[in-house]
């Protein structure tokens, strides 16, 4: 079974790779690459070297690992032309000058399909090259259009007959044995049906390494033909042997500048090893990654050592130079400015363990850090074996401006309030001023003084150089303005009432409101009111007094009596609608007459059946002993505590008690 992972399994030292063989210099890559030369600092000479190789030679091909290298591509023109100038045709047999192992079989002949395949099944030579692909044709599968022992890269319906130039499908072999490569080029080959779309791609076979590369230079999609389907992958001897890059099985996809490398993932058939050597030739590691810590500039060698089939030992090597810079990097930071009263800790950063170095400051201190409180230039010299370094910084201390806005103020702003933030230790013109009200900067307020006409918290930031001082003051309206409208009361409809605002303040203005709405023209200390019989609920009258920026207010609530038209009812019905006309309600009369001294109820025979002192609304048709009186006409006598303008000192009349339910 082939491997479809992206990480090569751990077989000896099969590593992440991105380089080809030294003999393929024309392709821009190398078999073993020790990496670029590096430079390390004196205070930290350690660095990690990482070598890369393309593959272990002569590994069996039972499965493949898929990688995505980024090497320069072989030329796509100039090779030997093929005979593929007609549509849907396999080429004649093409000989290759080396044995190539593909799924544990060695081949030195192959055929090329006009639709983008290389097959080692040479019985396909000069036969029909199938093009029909269905979405369900996922590698691996058994299908005449998907022969075994074939490289698909990329397989989709192409039509070289549109422009039958034999050079567009060309091949060549380059390099020296035993590391040659066979390159099969498809150069701007038109798509079937969509002839204006053209594909450029390559398939590359590596001698000895048995590596396969598919290079997609540009592959568009002809969505209107064959569902625009294409596939990249390998199929071996049966359904258990296959390899497909992620996202490149049968489907509709485009690609450009894309390389897929298939690397044998079997067992090496030769002895092979990898090693890092120092400048003396001593092996320091057999891992592809190694950390080195040279004290002086040194050369390291990455070596791939293996035996070929004849038993000869072959080495492929590459060198990398680690340059050591003897200048010790010392950093004490940039120049600094502070204000008097502060201190600053200067630390000499060296990037290595400070216990390994010596420090010498121009103050005589020998510690890594010093604390300074005075203006001056401070420098340090650091020594680490043969490495030295130094650095210096300028530190300046300035005086904070001294400002005082004074105590908090309560005022009605009869006169403007002037705040002064001139510092006592600097001329006013050397400072900058930023005034704020309630935390918001006052635009344009940049002078040392500020005229205040509204309340709030005022703050000022005064800056001289880098030193700043902040002070604030709270200026608020007086909160002790008092005014009173008296107690809440009830009124009869259309009954004139006069409200009076009582205050001890002078030089004030009045504003009256009804239920939150200003009453136009009401600007005196009294207000005549009269509630209409249709007034609903409580009517809230408010008076607001104003003095400068200060205000005071009071409310009074007035509502109508529940008794219709404020008259003595001529009937009650306790057994009728609950809550409506259940009792004799004389609250309106009690309020305006100073109270009802006594209520007496007589039946039609003149007998006293009910009596109540300080009456308000307690009779609902009961006798003095609490029994229900029968329906009928009764007579009342009401003695008032004071003379009423309508009813006098005593009111008499009749009332009908209705016991029947409505």
C-alpha positions, 0 to 999 in steps of 0.5 A, spaced: 500 500 500 502 506 498 503 512 503 499 518 502 502 522 508 506 529 507 511 527 512 516 522 510 516 516 514 523 515 518 527 510 514 534 512 516 535 519 514 529 521 509 528 528 510 524 534 508 528 536 501 527 541 496 534 540 492 536 536 486 543 532 485 549 536 484 550 533 477 543 537 475 546 544 476 543 546 470 536 545 474 538 549 479 539 544 485 543 540 489 543 533 491 546 535 498 545 542 501 548 544 507 545 551 507 547 558 506 553 561 510 551 564 517 554 569 521 553 569 529 555 574 534 560 573 539 555 573 545 552 567 542 555 563 537 551 557 537 546 556 531 543 550 528 545 547 521 540 543 517 542 539 511 537 537 505 537 531 500 533 529 495 532 522 497 536 516 499 539 512 492 536 505 490 530 505 495 525 500 493 518 503 491 513 499 494 510 506 496 511 514 495 511 520 500 509 526 496 512 533 497 512 540 494 519 542 493 520 549 490 526 548 485 527 551 478 524 547 473 527 544 467 527 547 460 520 546 457 522 546 450 528 544 446 527 536 447 526 531 442 519 531 438 514 526 439 509 523 434 503 525 438 500 530 433 493 527 433 488 527 438 487 521 443 493 517 442 499 513 445 506 514 443 510 509 440 515 506 445 520 511 447 527 508 450 530 511 456 538 510 457 537 508 465 533 503 469 527 506 473 524 503 478 516 504 479 513 500 484 518 495 485 519 493 477 525 496 473 523 499 466 527 502 461 522 503 456 515 507 456 510 510 452 507 517 453 499 519 452 497 525 449 492 527 454 498 527 459 500 520 462 507 516 462 505 509 462 510 503 463 505 498 459 508 499 452 503 494 450 499 501 449 504 504 444 500 507 438 493 505 441 487 509 443 489 514 449 482 514 453 480 521 455 473 520 458 473 521 465 467 521 470 467 524 477 467 518 480 473 515 477 477 516 483 484 513 483 485 507 484 480 504 480 479 499 474 478 502 468 480 502 461 482 510 461 486 509 467 491 503 466 496 500 471 503 502 471 502 509 469 504 516 471 498 521 471 500 528 471 496 531 469 491 527 466 485 531 462 483 531 455 488 535 451 488 535 443 495 536 440 491 536 433 489 543 434 496 545 432 500 539 430 507 541 432 511 535 434 515 540 438 510 541 443 510 534 446 518 533 447 522 529 451 530 529 453 535 526 458 540 530 462 545 529 467 551 524 468 550 517 470 548 514 475 544 521 476 540 522 469 533 525 469 528 524 463 523 530 462 517 529 458 514 536 456 507 538 454 508 545 452 502 550 451 498 544 448 490 546 447 484 543 451 479 539 447 473 543 445 476 549 449 482 550 444 483 557 446 485 554 453 492 551 453 496 546 458 504 547 460 506 541 464 512 536 465 513 529 468 520 528 470 524 521 472 530 521 476 535 515 475 538 511 481 533 516 486 527 513 482 523 520 484 518 522 480 516 529 479 510 533 476 510 540 474 504 544 473 506 550 469 499 552 468 493 548 467 486 551 466 479 548 466 475 547 460 468 546 464 464 545 458 467 539 456 468 532 460 466 536 466 473 539 466 475 533 470 483 532 471 487 528 476 494 527 478 497 521 481 500 514 480 497 507 479 502 501 480 501 494 479 494 493 482 489 497 486 493 497 492 499 501 489 497 508 488 499 515 490 495 522 489 496 529 492 491 532 496 486 536 492 488 533 486 484 526 485 479 526 479 475 533 480 475 540 477 481 544 479 486 549 476 493 550 478 499 554 476 507 554 478 505 547 482 510 541 483 508 535 486 514 530 488 513 522 489 519 520 493 520 512 494 518 510 501 521 503 501 527 500 504 534 502 502 537 496 498 544 499 499 548 501 505 547 509 506 549 514 512 549 521 513 553 525 517 556 532 519 563 533 520 567 539 523 573 543 520 578 537 522 573 532 519 570 529 525 563 527 525 559 531 530 552 528 528 548 523 524 542 528 524 540 532 519 540 538 524 545 539 528 547 545 533 554 548 533 557 553 537 564 555 534 568 560 538 572 562 531 569 562 524 569 555 522 567 550 516 562 544 517 561 539 511 554 535 510 556 528 507 551 523 504 555 517 504 553 510 500 555 504 496 552 503 489 550 496 486 558 495 485 560 496 492 563 502 491 563 508 496 560 514 494 560 521 497 556 527 496 558 533 500 556 540 501 560 546 506 557 551 510 561 557 513 559 559 520 562 566 521 563 569 528 563 576 529 568 578 535 564 585 536 560 584 542 553 587 542 552 592 548 545 596 548 544 601 554 538 604 550 536 610 547 537 617 550 532 619 556 529 625 559 526 625 566 523 630 571 527 631 577 525 627 583 525 621 578 530 615 578 532 611 572 535 604 571 540 603 566 541 596 564 547 594 559 544 588 555 549 583 552 544 578 550 548 572 554 549 570 561 551 577 565 555 573 570 560 571 564 562 578 562 565 584 566 562 591 566 565 598 567 561 604 567 564 611 567 561 612 574 566 606 576 560 601 577 562 594 575 554 592 575 550 590 569 545 596 572 546 603 575 541 607 578 542 615 576 538 621 578 542 627 575 543 629 568 549 626 565 552 622 559 553 614 562 557 609 558 559 602 559 565 597 557 563 590 557 568 584 556 567 577 554 574 573 553 577 576 547 570 580 545 569 587 547 563 592 546 561 599 549 555 603 549 553 610 552 546 614 553 545 621 555 540 622 561 537 629 562 532 631 569 528 637 568 523 640 573 516 639 573 511 646 573 508 648 579 501 650 578 495 651 583 488 652 581 485 653 588 479 650 592 473 647 589 467 653 588 460 653 588 457 659 585 451 661 581 455 665 576 453 672 577 460 674 575 465 670 571 470 665 574 477 666 572 482 660 573 489 661 572 494 655 571 501 660 570 506 655 573 510 659 579 517 656 577 517 657 569 515 663 565 508 663 562 510 663 555 515 657 556 509 652 558 503 649 554 496 648 557 491 643 555 484 645 559 479 640 559 471 640 562 469 633 565 475 630 561 473 632 555 479 637 552 476 644 551 478 646 543 482 652 543 483 653 550 491 653 550 492 660 554 494 660 562 487 663 564 480 660 563 474 664 564 469 659 566 461 660 565 458 653 566 459 648 572 463 642 571 470 639 573 476 643 570 483 640 569 489 643 566 495 639 564 501 644 564 507 642 560 514 644 560 519 640 556 517 633 557 515 635 564 508 636 566 503 637 572 496 636 572 491 640 577 483 640 577 478 644 580 470 642 581 466 648 580 458 647 581 452 651 581 449 652 588 444 646 591 441 650 596 436 654 592 429 653 595 422 654 593 415 651 596 408 650 593 405 647 599 401 641 600 398 637 595 390 637 595 384 636 591 379 640 587 372 640 585 372 641 577 372 649 575 374 651 582 379 657 582 385 656 586 391 660 586 398 657 587 404 661 590 411 660 590 415 661 597 422 662 597 427 667 600 432 668 594 432 675 591 434 676 583 430 670 581 426 668 575 420 663 575 418 658 570 411 654 571 410 647 568 404 643 568 405 635 567 412 637 565 410 642 559 412 649 560 406 654 561 407 660 557 407 667 560 407 664 567 413 668 570 411 670 576 411 667 583 403 666 583 399 662 578 392 661 578 389 654 576 382 651 575 381 644 573 376 642 568 371 636 569 375 632 564 382 632 567 384 625 568 388 623 574 393 627 578 395 634 575 402 636 577 404 643 577 412 645 578 415 651 579 422 652 577 426 658 580 433 660 576 439 665 579 445 665 574 446 658 573 443 655 579 436 652 580 431 650 585 424 647 584 418 644 587 412 640 585 404 640 587 399 635 585 392 637 584 387 632 583 379 632 582 374 629 587 371 622 585 364 625 587 361 627 580 361 635 580 363 635 587 355 635 590 352 631 595 349 624 592 342 623 592 343 616 592 348 610 593 347 603 591 352 598 595 349 592 592 350 595 585 356 595 581 362 594 586 367 600 587 361 605 584 357 609 588 358 604 594 358 609 599 356 616 601 363 620 599 363 627 602 371 628 602 370 634 598 366 637 603 370 635 609 376 638 605 374 645 604 369 646 610 375 644 615 371 637 616 364 634 617 363 635 625 357 630 624 353 626 619 346 623 621 342 619 617 334 618 619 329 613 616 322 616 613 319 615 620 324 620 622 328 615 626 336 616 627 339 610 624 346 612 623 351 617 626 358 619 625 363 624 628 368 627 623 365 624 617 368 623 610 365 617 606 364 611 611 356 610 610 354 605 605 347 603 608 348 600 614 345 602 621 349 604 627 349 597 630 352 595 623 346 591 620 344 593 613 338 598 612 333 596 607 332 600 600 328 606 601 329 614 602 333 617 608 334 624 610 341 626 612 343 632 616 351 634 615 354 639 621 360 642 618 366 645 622 366 651 618 361 655 614 361 653 606 360 658 601 355 653 598 352 649 603 353 654 609 354 651 616 349 645 616 347 641 610 340 637 609 337 633 604 335 626 602 338 620 599 335 614 596 339 607 598 338 602 593 339 595 595 337 592 589 343 589 584 343 593 577 
